[in-house]
């Protein structure tokens, strides 16, 4: 019974301390927005590079697409 009372008091004390501390760090929302923005920029850069590579490959005279090997 003493263990349960001790755990109850410890939990109550910790929750009281957490309520008192108003500054507990940054919200995860701005971090998620930054990550989404970085992913969008990375996708745009990758798409631009892919388009440029395809244009460069298509500019090669006698360009043919590779054929998959027949089983």
C-alpha positions as CSV (number, residue, x, y, z in Angstrom):
1,X,0.0,0.0,0.0
2,X,2.9,2.3,0.7
3,X,4.2,1.8,-2.8
4,X,0.9,2.8,-4.4
5,X,0.7,5.9,-2.2
6,X,4.3,6.8,-3.0
7,X,3.7,6.4,-6.8
8,X,0.5,8.5,-6.5
9,X,2.3,11.3,-4.8
10,X,5.2,11.2,-7.2
11,X,3.0,11.3,-10.2
12,X,0.9,14.1,-8.7
13,X,4.0,16.1,-7.9
14,X,5.5,15.6,-11.4
15,X,2.2,16.7,-13.1
16,X,2.1,19.8,-11.0
17,X,5.6,20.7,-12.0
18,X,4.8,20.2,-15.6
19,X,1.7,22.4,-15.4
20,X,3.8,25.2,-13.8
21,X,6.4,25.2,-16.5
22,X,4.9,27.2,-19.3
23,X,7.7,26.9,-21.8
24,X,8.2,23.3,-22.8
25,X,9.7,23.6,-26.3
26,X,8.5,24.1,-29.8
27,X,5.4,22.7,-31.2
28,X,5.8,19.9,-33.8
29,X,3.7,21.8,-36.3
30,X,6.4,24.2,-37.5
31,X,8.9,21.3,-37.8
32,X,6.4,19.4,-39.9
33,X,5.8,22.4,-42.1
34,X,9.6,22.9,-42.6
35,X,10.0,19.2,-43.5
36,X,7.1,19.4,-45.9
37,X,8.7,22.4,-47.6
38,X,12.1,20.7,-47.9
39,X,10.5,17.6,-49.4
40,X,8.6,19.8,-51.9
41,X,11.8,21.6,-52.9
42,X,13.7,18.3,-53.2
43,X,10.9,16.9,-55.5
44,X,11.0,20.0,-57.7
45,X,14.8,19.8,-58.0
46,X,14.6,16.1,-58.8
47,X,11.9,16.7,-61.4
48,X,13.9,19.5,-63.0
49,X,17.1,17.3,-63.1
50,X,15.1,14.4,-64.6
51,X,13.6,16.6,-67.3
52,X,17.0,18.0,-68.2
53,X,18.6,14.5,-68.3
54,X,15.8,13.2,-70.5
55,X,16.2,16.2,-72.9
56,X,19.9,15.6,-73.0
57,X,19.5,11.9,-73.7
58,X,16.9,12.6,-76.4
59,X,19.3,15.1,-78.1
60,X,21.8,12.2,-78.8
61,X,21.6,11.2,-82.5
62,X,20.4,7.7,-83.0
63,X,19.0,7.4,-79.5
64,X,17.0,4.2,-78.8
65,X,15.5,3.1,-75.6
66,X,17.1,0.0,-74.1
67,X,15.1,-3.2,-74.6
68,X,14.4,-5.6,-71.6
69,X,16.0,-9.0,-72.0
70,X,13.6,-11.8,-73.1
71,X,13.3,-14.7,-70.6
